[in-house]
Amino acid sequence: MSLNRWTQASAMDHVRADVWIVEAQEWKHLNPSSTVKLPDAAPTVVFGTKPGAAIVTPLGSTRRKTQKNFRQAAQLAVQLKPERIGVQMGPLTSDMLRAALWGIGQGLYRFRQEDAEVQPEVTVVSNEALTVEFAILQHQDFVRDWVNCPSNLKPPVRLAKMMQDRSPDTIEWSLFDQKALVDMGAGGVVGVGQGSHRPPVMLIGKYAGKPGDPWIALVGKGIVFDSGGISIKPGEGMGRMKGDMGGAAAVAGALRAIADLKVPANVMAVLPLAENLPGGGAYRPGDILTMMDGTQVEIVSTDAEGRLVLADAVTWARQNGAAVVIDMATLTGANVVALGGIRSALVTNHQPLASLVAGAAERAAEPAWQLPHDEDYADFNQTSAADIKNSGGRPAGTITAGLFIGHFAGDTPWVHLDIAGLSFEAEGSAIGAGATGYGVALLVETVEAWSHSSKAF
């Protein structure tokens, strides 16, 4: 992954570029007498017109389609092997501009880079301040690298080190190893990780951007590989489960971007990292785990592991001063069924915080959709064998999984974001290597909004 390659200019004349990515209406404005016929829905390579070699790209009718168009444009640009790429998009709404930029970032990204391969520099022509967008784009690439990294190369302790490498000095990191997790009673994290010979850890990152103010906790699911454990998944597509730490990756990337941007907020990242395998020491269906807060959980399915590690992480955040908690996780396949991989699902115990997060998600061009949180849904998680069980079954699966985590949030304002279907796409998808970088923009925008709120939640 290259260092930040994004810069900004106020006019095209100030930019030297080997190839341009130009929004279609802006290109027509630059070339009013051109007879070139442009397709309505796909990027087109055009030579011999202003500003030279250009990939002319139409906006989509939605942010998602705009992101796709500009991703394809960037992929075309890379094929021309430029050293410098210029981007000219004209006046756009902020969310459509962000969708286009996230698409370009995806299209330029390559996981396996040879040392000698040229990483093009990108200059965006705009009169809008893009400092936040450029920080997000840089850290989206880190997130893609972490998610795309094969599981054999990112055991929990190594992934924790990767997340700390090259991070801003203003983040204070600490790591709890397996012994420390046992000593603190983190039965969820320890239980999930005990089937693997690569032990679980919990990584904490703290950025004190406004000492004396309340702390917001960002909690991310970090399962470095999820076989399902003894409740084993089908073999087909299991390799994608290297991406089951997408929530933790997004949280770590967002924290780093927040620190780079010097956002005036106090932010803690709580990242439980574990591997879910069916080894001889693995936890089993029918087991009862005692969690960090003393809650006893009956294990119905070892493939409902993410909510267990998140539960202990949420408890740790509350015990260590978090005024509000937001968790992010590739949690349920039911989320893909419900929302199609187009929006993340939002579950909450606190409507003002949910509204803040949902508004930030819209501005970030990573929209969320709030699902019900009625007490009747929580009843699906009830059991006579323990205080609660770790799966309510298929009905309302995304809601009940979220409400399981909400049990551990107690009365602390809390939002859960299920990003299954959004952080990782199947092999052969248009983005290439799989990881999308989803979630960084949403969390950065949320903390920006939080920093300017009354925090009177």
Buried (B, 14 or more C-beta within 10 A) or exposed (E): BBEBBBEBBEEBEEBEBBBBBBBBBBBBEBBEEBEEEBEEEBBBBBEEBBBEBBBBBBBBEEBBBBBBBBBBBBBBBBEEEBEBBBBBBBEBEEBBBBBBBBBBBBBBBBBEEEEEEEBBBBBBBBEEEBEBBBBBBBBBBBBBBBBBBEBEEBBBBBBBBBBBEEBBEBBEBEBBBBEEBBEBBBBBBBBBBBBBEBBBBBBBBBBBBBEEBBBBBBBBBBBBBBBBBBBBBEEEEBEBBBBBBBBBBBBBBBBBBBBBBEBEBBBBBBBBBBBBBBEEEBBEBEBBBBBBBEBBBBBBBBBBBBBBBBBBBBBBBBEEEBBBBBBBBBBBBBBBBBBEBEBBBBBBBBEBBBEBBBBBBBBBBBBBBBBEBEEEBBEBBEBEEBBBBBBBEEEBBBBBBBBBBBBBBEEBBBBBBBBBBBBBBEEEEEBBBBBBBBBBBBBBBBBBBBBEBEEEB
